[in-house]
Amino acid sequence: MRKRLGIISLFIILFISFIVIWNYSYQTGKEEAYIPVRDKKEIVTIPSEAGVFKRSKHAIDYVNMPVDETHQRSLKNYYDNRAYHGAPPSIPHPIDEKQNIGDGSCLKCHENGGFVEKFKAYTPVTPHPELVNCKQCHVEQKKQTLFKAGNYANVNAPKVGVNNVLLTSPPTIPHQIQLRENCLACHAGPSAPKEIRVTHPERVNCRQCHVPNDKVTEEIGTFIRNIKTNE
């Protein structure tokens, strides 16, 4: 009887051990579908997409962040703050000339964003915080200068929902990548325009699905070769 109980006990112990070991192995080997990249050194990226991983550590925070319906930015605000499509955004608030710019001043608000009670708005996050000479490209809106309005080419801004190759395919990237490598800076978080706020910021490898398409095409009519000049 004791021998039989011993054999049964041994089988029970072996069975429990198998369950414990199998469960540990399963949990250890299990991977989530999308895991934000924590260390840029662990991955190999092409130069034009390397910047997006700078904010990947905030991806899960963006997913869990509630939407502030009252203080959302729109694409109209986004484009109204530019002299023309593709231009750097202007500075819509006064600047104290006695203070320094860049790392000492601008980045205090524009590196990670946040709600500014004075302006009742969320601070836009810069996609290139490493460039600290901000006023080299960004100019103040309300500034008395000698400059006059220019005759910039009228280029229409890309519209949302019409830049998909197919009906169900991911939208293409309708702008250049230079100085905009950090996708999450403009497409995630409360400061992102609501029309282009991404629904899946945790998928930080953006160009795996979205490809650049910033080529402007124009209708030139029917091409006819000149037989005499061969042109």
Residue frames as qw, qx, qy, qz and C-alpha x, y, z in Angstrom:
[[0.000, 0.885, 0.467, 0.000, 0.00, 0.00, 0.00],
 [0.301, -0.807, 0.103, 0.497, 2.79, 2.38, 0.94],
 [0.431, -0.139, 0.596, 0.663, 4.63, 1.55, -2.28],
 [0.232, 0.612, 0.659, 0.371, 1.51, 2.29, -4.29],
 [0.129, -0.943, -0.257, 0.171, 0.99, 5.60, -2.47],
 [0.434, -0.581, 0.309, 0.615, 4.64, 6.47, -3.04],
 [0.383, 0.166, 0.652, 0.633, 4.33, 5.88, -6.80],
 [0.072, 0.811, 0.547, 0.197, 1.12, 7.93, -6.97],
 [0.289, -0.880, -0.060, 0.371, 2.76, 10.76, -4.98],
 [0.465, -0.312, 0.462, 0.688, 5.76, 10.69, -7.31],
 [0.283, 0.456, 0.653, 0.534, 3.52, 11.01, -10.37],
 [0.095, -0.914, -0.393, 0.024, 1.63, 13.89, -8.75],
 [0.389, -0.731, 0.150, 0.540, 4.88, 15.71, -7.96],
 [0.420, -0.044, 0.591, 0.687, 6.19, 15.16, -11.49],
 [0.170, 0.677, 0.627, 0.344, 2.88, 16.39, -12.98],
 [0.195, -0.935, -0.208, 0.208, 2.88, 19.54, -10.82],
 [0.453, -0.519, 0.347, 0.636, 6.54, 20.16, -11.71],
 [0.381, 0.273, 0.646, 0.603, 5.71, 19.83, -15.40],
 [0.038, 0.860, 0.485, 0.155, 2.86, 22.36, -15.10],
 [0.334, -0.859, 0.001, 0.388, 5.05, 24.84, -13.21],
 [0.460, -0.316, 0.495, 0.666, 8.00, 24.53, -15.64],
 [0.315, 0.462, 0.665, 0.494, 5.74, 24.71, -18.71],
 [0.049, -0.924, -0.379, 0.003, 3.93, 27.79, -17.41],
 [0.380, -0.747, 0.177, 0.516, 7.21, 29.54, -16.59],
 [0.443, -0.062, 0.608, 0.656, 8.60, 28.73, -20.02],
 [0.211, 0.672, 0.626, 0.335, 5.40, 29.96, -21.70],
 [0.155, -0.948, -0.217, 0.171, 5.31, 33.24, -19.79],
 [0.446, -0.581, 0.331, 0.595, 9.01, 33.83, -20.42],
 [0.370, 0.039, 0.669, 0.644, 8.76, 33.19, -24.14],
 [0.207, 0.765, 0.608, 0.044, 5.50, 35.02, -24.68],
 [0.261, -0.095, 0.124, 0.953, 5.87, 38.34, -26.53],
 [0.290, 0.674, 0.411, -0.540, 3.35, 41.11, -26.88],
 [0.619, 0.628, 0.408, 0.234, 2.34, 42.11, -30.38],
 [0.328, 0.777, -0.028, 0.537, 3.85, 45.59, -30.13],
 [0.671, -0.565, -0.201, 0.436, 6.54, 46.47, -27.63],
 [0.132, 0.986, -0.097, 0.045, 7.94, 50.03, -27.56],
 [0.767, 0.318, -0.282, 0.480, 11.65, 50.10, -28.21],
 [0.539, -0.825, -0.087, 0.146, 13.44, 51.04, -25.02],
 [0.488, -0.597, 0.391, 0.502, 17.04, 51.05, -26.18],
 [0.569, 0.757, -0.124, -0.296, 17.90, 52.41, -29.60],
 [0.040, -0.626, 0.764, 0.153, 21.21, 50.52, -29.55],
 [0.562, -0.009, 0.820, -0.107, 19.37, 47.22, -29.78],
 [0.648, 0.602, 0.458, -0.083, 17.89, 47.96, -33.19],
 [0.376, -0.120, 0.464, 0.793, 19.23, 48.84, -36.61],
 [0.324, 0.786, 0.439, -0.291, 17.35, 51.68, -38.31],
 [0.503, 0.490, 0.288, 0.651, 17.73, 53.65, -41.48],
 [0.268, -0.050, -0.214, 0.938, 18.75, 57.29, -40.82],
 [0.237, -0.291, -0.272, -0.886, 15.43, 58.78, -41.90],
 [0.669, -0.481, -0.426, -0.373, 13.43, 56.82, -39.32],
 [0.550, 0.000, -0.627, 0.552, 15.88, 56.72, -36.41],
 [0.065, -0.272, 0.263, -0.923, 14.39, 59.81, -34.78],
 [0.645, -0.374, -0.330, -0.579, 10.99, 58.26, -34.11],
 [0.757, -0.216, -0.585, 0.196, 12.46, 55.98, -31.45],
 [0.184, 0.286, -0.409, 0.846, 13.40, 58.97, -29.30],
 [0.461, -0.211, 0.230, -0.831, 9.84, 59.22, -27.99],
 [0.644, -0.072, -0.717, -0.257, 9.03, 55.52, -28.04],
 [0.260, -0.055, -0.783, 0.562, 9.40, 55.42, -24.26],
 [0.292, 0.151, 0.330, -0.885, 6.24, 57.56, -24.06],
 [0.338, -0.046, -0.722, -0.602, 4.22, 55.34, -26.43],
 [0.334, -0.391, -0.852, 0.095, 2.26, 53.49, -23.74],
 [0.068, -0.408, -0.403, 0.816, 1.62, 56.79, -21.92],
 [0.257, 0.157, -0.327, -0.896, 0.07, 58.16, -25.10],
 [0.366, -0.208, -0.846, -0.327, -2.16, 55.09, -25.40],
 [0.349, -0.482, -0.743, 0.305, -3.47, 55.44, -21.85],
 [0.089, -0.177, -0.161, 0.967, -3.78, 59.24, -21.96],
 [0.263, 0.665, 0.668, -0.206, -7.41, 60.48, -22.01],
 [0.293, 0.421, 0.402, 0.759, -8.45, 62.81, -24.82],
 [0.047, -0.491, -0.346, 0.798, -9.15, 66.40, -23.79],
 [0.329, 0.614, 0.649, 0.306, -12.06, 67.24, -26.10],
 [0.047, -0.943, -0.243, 0.222, -12.10, 70.89, -25.00],
 [0.149, -0.853, 0.341, 0.365, -8.51, 71.78, -25.87],
 [0.795, 0.135, 0.498, 0.318, -7.81, 69.71, -28.96],
 [0.023, -0.545, 0.397, 0.738, -5.74, 71.15, -31.77],
 [0.750, 0.523, 0.376, -0.148, -6.99, 70.86, -35.33],
 [0.670, 0.181, 0.390, 0.605, -5.28, 70.75, -38.71],
 [0.175, 0.884, 0.245, 0.357, -6.59, 74.25, -39.40],
 [0.419, -0.892, 0.156, 0.072, -4.67, 75.57, -36.39],
 [0.788, -0.230, 0.386, 0.421, -1.70, 73.49, -37.49],
 [0.557, 0.416, 0.398, 0.599, -1.58, 75.03, -40.98],
 [0.011, -0.954, -0.203, -0.220, -2.61, 78.54, -39.95],
 [0.528, -0.793, 0.192, 0.233, 0.56, 78.75, -37.91],
 [0.653, -0.104, 0.479, 0.577, 2.72, 78.44, -41.04],
 [0.118, 0.573, -0.220, -0.781, 3.55, 80.98, -43.73],
 [0.654, 0.354, -0.445, -0.499, 3.00, 78.29, -46.37],
 [0.981, -0.106, 0.046, -0.153, 2.64, 74.55, -46.54],
 [0.879, 0.186, -0.201, 0.391, 5.93, 72.95, -45.50],
 [0.143, 0.706, -0.295, 0.628, 7.22, 76.03, -43.68],
 [0.362, -0.076, -0.740, 0.562, 8.39, 75.82, -40.05],
 [0.274, -0.784, -0.552, -0.066, 5.65, 76.86, -37.61],
 [0.115, 0.635, -0.164, 0.746, 5.89, 80.42, -36.40],
 [0.299, -0.163, -0.695, 0.633, 6.04, 81.41, -32.73],
 [0.193, -0.664, -0.526, -0.495, 2.53, 82.60, -31.73],
 [0.525, -0.792, -0.280, 0.133, 3.50, 84.03, -28.34],
 [0.077, 0.941, -0.269, 0.189, 5.84, 86.81, -27.21],
 [0.869, 0.022, -0.273, 0.413, 9.46, 86.01, -26.44],
 [0.395, -0.900, 0.092, 0.163, 11.53, 87.63, -23.75],
 [0.639, 0.682, -0.270, 0.232, 14.68, 88.66, -25.60],
 [0.217, -0.747, 0.549, -0.306, 16.57, 88.73, -22.32],
 [0.819, -0.217, 0.514, -0.131, 16.18, 84.98, -22.01],
 [0.055, -0.387, 0.816, 0.427, 18.15, 82.51, -24.02],
 [0.789, 0.217, -0.147, -0.556, 16.47, 80.19, -26.49],
 [0.634, 0.290, -0.714, -0.062, 16.63, 76.50, -27.23],
 [0.605, -0.101, -0.748, 0.253, 17.76, 74.26, -24.43],
 [0.183, -0.060, -0.535, 0.823, 17.44, 76.95, -21.78],
 [0.338, 0.201, 0.226, -0.891, 13.98, 78.21, -22.63],
 [0.616, 0.174, -0.391, -0.662, 12.05, 76.73, -25.57],
 [0.534, 0.073, -0.840, -0.063, 12.67, 73.10, -24.68],
 [0.129, -0.037, 0.723, -0.678, 11.30, 73.58, -21.19],
 [0.609, 0.287, 0.337, -0.658, 7.84, 73.47, -22.77],
 [0.700, 0.497, -0.256, -0.445, 8.38, 72.05, -26.25],
 [0.126, 0.405, -0.905, -0.026, 10.47, 68.98, -25.44],
 [0.024, -0.153, -0.977, 0.145, 7.72, 67.01, -23.71],
 [0.272, -0.472, -0.520, -0.657, 4.67, 69.24, -24.05],
 [0.204, -0.361, -0.714, 0.564, 2.01, 69.80, -21.42],
 [0.013, -0.814, -0.536, -0.224, -1.00, 72.03, -20.82],
 [0.280, 0.062, -0.149, 0.946, -0.33, 75.77, -20.58],
 [0.032, -0.673, -0.657, 0.337, -3.03, 77.52, -18.58],
 [0.049, -0.549, 0.052, 0.833, -2.08, 80.94, -19.95],
 [0.228, 0.265, -0.571, -0.742, -2.83, 79.94, -23.55],
 [0.751, 0.128, 0.409, -0.503, -5.48, 77.29, -22.77],
 [0.797, 0.490, -0.299, -0.187, -3.68, 74.86, -25.06],
 [0.904, -0.268, 0.246, 0.223, -1.26, 71.95, -25.11],
 [0.069, -0.789, 0.464, 0.396, 2.29, 72.77, -26.09],
 [0.865, 0.459, -0.182, -0.094, 3.34, 71.21, -29.41],
 [0.768, -0.446, 0.380, 0.260, 6.27, 68.82, -29.04],
 [0.273, 0.771, -0.468, -0.333, 9.28, 69.49, -31.24],
 [0.988, 0.156, 0.010, -0.009, 10.41, 66.52, -33.36],
 [0.723, 0.397, -0.244, 0.510, 14.03, 67.72, -33.23],
 [0.495, -0.866, -0.063, 0.024, 14.97, 68.79, -29.68],
 [0.770, -0.212, 0.135, 0.587, 18.65, 68.41, -30.51],
 [0.344, 0.475, 0.228, 0.777, 18.48, 71.58, -32.67],
 [0.333, -0.624, -0.495, 0.504, 18.55, 74.26, -29.99],
 [0.107, -0.224, 0.134, 0.960, 18.96, 77.37, -32.17],
 [0.307, 0.541, 0.770, -0.140, 15.19, 77.56, -32.59],
 [0.235, 0.831, 0.169, -0.474, 14.88, 81.08, -34.03],
 [0.187, -0.350, 0.666, 0.631, 17.10, 80.15, -36.92],
 [0.032, -0.224, -0.847, -0.481, 13.95, 78.65, -38.51],
 [0.180, -0.692, -0.698, 0.022, 11.03, 79.71, -36.31],
 [0.133, 0.255, -0.022, 0.958, 10.08, 83.39, -36.31],
 [0.090, 0.379, 0.622, -0.679, 7.69, 85.36, -34.18],
 [0.197, 0.635, 0.692, 0.281, 4.28, 86.14, -35.62],
 [0.083, -0.960, -0.254, -0.089, 3.77, 89.52, -34.01],
 [0.618, -0.402, 0.113, 0.666, 7.10, 91.22, -34.57],
 [0.272, 0.930, 0.008, -0.247, 7.83, 94.64, -36.07],
 [0.649, -0.215, 0.490, 0.540, 10.32, 93.95, -38.84],
 [0.154, 0.563, -0.341, -0.737, 11.34, 95.30, -42.24],
 [0.168, 0.026, 0.925, 0.340, 10.13, 92.18, -44.01],
 [0.540, 0.198, -0.066, -0.815, 7.09, 92.28, -46.29],
 [0.819, 0.140, 0.486, -0.272, 4.68, 89.58, -47.29],
 [0.151, -0.364, 0.773, 0.496, 6.12, 87.27, -49.94],
 [0.724, 0.301, -0.198, -0.589, 4.59, 85.68, -53.00],
 [0.350, -0.271, 0.896, -0.033, 5.09, 82.08, -51.95],
 [0.343, 0.025, -0.788, -0.512, 3.88, 79.38, -54.29],
 [0.675, -0.151, 0.224, -0.687, 0.35, 78.32, -53.44],
 [0.375, 0.142, -0.914, -0.058, 0.79, 74.66, -52.58],
 [0.723, -0.395, -0.153, -0.546, -2.24, 72.96, -51.14],
 [0.299, -0.431, 0.774, -0.354, -1.71, 71.13, -47.88],
 [0.296, -0.006, -0.934, -0.199, -2.36, 67.38, -47.99],
 [0.649, -0.291, -0.014, -0.703, -5.85, 66.29, -46.98],
 [0.342, -0.235, 0.855, -0.310, -6.64, 63.55, -44.52],
 [0.675, 0.229, 0.629, -0.311, -8.16, 60.36, -45.82],
 [0.705, 0.676, 0.020, -0.212, -7.23, 60.73, -49.49],
 [0.195, 0.745, -0.635, -0.058, -3.59, 59.65, -49.45],
 [0.709, -0.173, 0.677, -0.095, -4.19, 55.91, -49.21],
 [0.070, 0.290, -0.794, -0.530, -3.07, 53.78, -52.12],
 [0.333, -0.284, -0.847, -0.302, -5.99, 51.43, -51.52],
 [0.483, -0.621, -0.233, -0.572, -9.16, 51.85, -49.52],
 [0.828, -0.551, -0.094, -0.048, -7.91, 49.76, -46.61],
 [0.759, 0.221, -0.240, 0.563, -4.16, 50.40, -46.93],
 [0.456, -0.610, -0.233, 0.605, -2.17, 52.53, -44.44],
 [0.251, 0.963, 0.086, -0.048, -1.98, 56.22, -45.40],
 [0.728, 0.328, -0.081, 0.597, 1.25, 57.36, -46.98],
 [0.413, -0.592, -0.156, 0.674, 3.51, 60.03, -45.49],
 [0.415, 0.809, 0.348, 0.230, 2.62, 63.20, -47.45],
 [0.054, -0.979, 0.193, -0.031, 5.58, 65.28, -46.32],
 [0.551, 0.552, -0.556, 0.287, 9.34, 65.09, -46.28],
 [0.827, -0.383, -0.369, 0.183, 11.07, 63.23, -43.46],
 [0.493, 0.255, -0.280, 0.783, 13.90, 65.70, -42.87],
 [0.066, -0.234, 0.375, -0.895, 13.46, 67.44, -39.49],
 [0.716, -0.170, 0.046, -0.675, 10.29, 65.39, -38.99],
 [0.450, 0.216, -0.867, 0.008, 11.87, 62.03, -38.26],
 [0.031, 0.044, 0.823, -0.566, 10.20, 61.84, -34.85],
 [0.282, -0.357, -0.681, -0.574, 6.67, 60.82, -35.88],
 [0.407, -0.553, -0.700, 0.195, 5.25, 60.58, -32.35],
 [0.208, -0.237, -0.213, 0.925, 6.07, 64.24, -31.67],
 [0.279, 0.095, -0.205, -0.933, 3.32, 65.37, -34.07],
 [0.572, -0.096, -0.633, -0.512, 1.07, 62.32, -34.34],
 [0.600, -0.350, -0.704, 0.146, 0.62, 61.31, -30.69],
 [0.296, -0.250, -0.479, 0.787, -0.33, 62.92, -27.41],
 [0.074, 0.762, 0.550, -0.334, -2.78, 65.72, -26.55],
 [0.009, -0.684, 0.170, 0.709, -0.95, 68.35, -28.64],
 [0.242, 0.012, 0.800, 0.549, -1.30, 66.34, -31.86],
 [0.435, 0.114, -0.197, -0.871, -3.96, 67.65, -34.27],
 [0.661, 0.043, 0.614, -0.428, -7.03, 65.48, -33.82],
 [0.785, 0.504, -0.083, -0.350, -7.28, 64.67, -37.53],
 [0.647, 0.519, -0.550, 0.093, -3.81, 63.10, -37.67],
 [0.422, -0.534, 0.638, -0.361, -3.51, 61.72, -34.14],
 [0.472, 0.211, -0.839, -0.169, -2.48, 58.09, -34.53],
 [0.810, -0.361, -0.049, -0.459, -4.59, 55.41, -32.89],
 [0.974, -0.142, -0.087, 0.153, -1.65, 53.08, -32.30],
 [0.073, 0.903, -0.391, 0.162, 1.38, 55.03, -30.98],
 [0.722, -0.466, 0.511, 0.001, 2.75, 51.83, -29.43],
 [0.854, 0.314, 0.310, 0.275, 3.66, 50.62, -32.93],
 [0.198, -0.852, 0.157, 0.458, 6.72, 52.83, -33.09],
 [0.419, -0.169, 0.655, 0.606, 8.23, 51.38, -36.28],
 [0.430, 0.611, 0.243, -0.618, 6.06, 53.67, -38.41],
 [0.366, 0.593, -0.483, -0.530, 7.70, 53.17, -41.78],
 [0.277, -0.052, 0.958, 0.055, 7.10, 49.46, -41.63],
 [0.325, 0.568, 0.755, -0.038, 3.60, 50.27, -42.92],
 [0.211, 0.928, 0.190, -0.240, 3.63, 53.96, -43.90],
 [0.677, 0.092, 0.303, 0.665, 5.82, 54.94, -46.85],
 [0.074, -0.549, 0.015, 0.833, 6.83, 58.48, -47.91],
 [0.381, 0.539, 0.625, 0.416, 4.91, 60.02, -50.78],
 [0.112, -0.762, -0.166, 0.615, 5.78, 63.71, -50.87],
 [0.296, 0.002, 0.560, 0.774, 6.08, 64.02, -54.64],
 [0.353, 0.589, 0.267, -0.676, 3.86, 66.70, -56.14],
 [0.368, 0.178, 0.762, 0.502, 2.46, 65.68, -59.53],
 [0.297, 0.536, 0.091, -0.785, 0.78, 67.96, -62.02],
 [0.688, 0.501, 0.525, 0.015, -1.27, 67.32, -65.11],
 [0.188, -0.508, 0.409, 0.735, 0.81, 68.24, -68.20],
 [0.645, 0.520, -0.062, -0.556, -1.62, 67.13, -70.85],
 [0.947, 0.235, 0.211, 0.054, -0.98, 64.71, -73.68],
 [0.372, -0.617, 0.493, 0.488, 2.68, 64.29, -74.56],
 [0.764, 0.625, 0.154, -0.024, 3.35, 64.60, -78.30],
 [0.641, -0.337, 0.363, 0.587, 6.80, 63.99, -79.72],
 [0.329, 0.833, -0.147, -0.419, 8.03, 66.52, -82.28],
 [0.919, 0.215, 0.262, 0.204, 9.21, 64.41, -85.24],
 [0.485, 0.812, -0.105, 0.309, 11.28, 67.19, -86.81],
 [0.041, -0.778, 0.486, -0.396, 13.33, 68.02, -83.71],
 [0.707, -0.027, -0.696, 0.124, 12.97, 64.58, -82.10],
 [0.012, -0.235, 0.557, -0.797, 12.02, 66.21, -78.80]]
